[in-house]
Amino acid sequence: MERDGFTCRHCGWNPENGNSADRYRTLLELHHIEHHAKGGANTPENLITLCNICHDEVHRGNIAADTLTSVLKS
């Protein structure tokens, strides 16, 4: 989370500067790009900080792993 500036790498939300009108976006979570259950490592290259909304969207299949990987490379 420190590497990512305590900010969602997908939408840019963070707890300090978040929109108070957005009552659903409430916290940051770490996401394994390659799922831990499938052998994904607990390494910085495989972890990305996401807000709870974007994290849910990833698990629903609405944000692709390739998108997250490209964000980490930028």
Beta strands, then each sheet from edge to edge (+ up, - down):
strand 1: 28-32
strand 2: 47-51
sheet 1: 1+ 2-
end
